[in-house]
Amino acid sequence: MKDKLYQVVILDRYYFTKNQIRAIVRVYEDMFEYNIVNDVDFVSFTKIKELNLLEILYSIEPASGFIPLGSYLVDWYDSPRFGKKMLKVFCSSKKTFLIHSGNSEKDTDGCILLGTKFSKMDKEGNCKLLNSRIAMSKFIDSVNIPFLLKIIS
């Protein structure tokens, strides 16, 4: 893994409720070695590809079992549960984390869901992701798999 160059995807969490964590996902065009990803300040880079043209790609995770801060390799995974290839976040946890489509924390058990925008908030401050399948398709088309996922907040 040392000598290979990977595209980097940043997940920047910015909103927390009792049930949800929301984040912005940014895809960097530059390639980096795995061993230097933790030393690079990606916020200062200018070559960022925002997905879906003017819309930012958003993510939602359940607050009960989210992926810890850090850098992780993401690659294809043959999911026996879903019977198809999915994007797996390889981390030291015994828990499997995937990146997939879905609309709310009810569709995930710690995995990252992607969408292009949020619905209006309910009374508890939670909302649903919209256009999740479209966002997943655009995300897969925009990244070189495997890639590095860096969770910065």
VENNORSUL-V812256 format. One record per helix or strand of 3 or more residues. SS is the DSSP state (2 for helix, 1 for strand). FROM is the first residue (numbers start at 1). TO is the last residue. If there is no record, write none. Layout:
BEGIN
ss->SS from->FROM to->TO
ss->SS from->FROM to->TO
END
This chain:
BEGIN
ss->1 from->5 to->16
ss->1 from->20 to->33
ss->2 from->34 to->39
ss->2 from->42 to->44
ss->1 from->57 to->62
ss->1 from->70 to->79
ss->1 from->84 to->90
ss->1 from->97 to->100
ss->2 from->105 to->107
ss->1 from->112 to->115
ss->2 from->132 to->142
ss->1 from->147 to->151
END
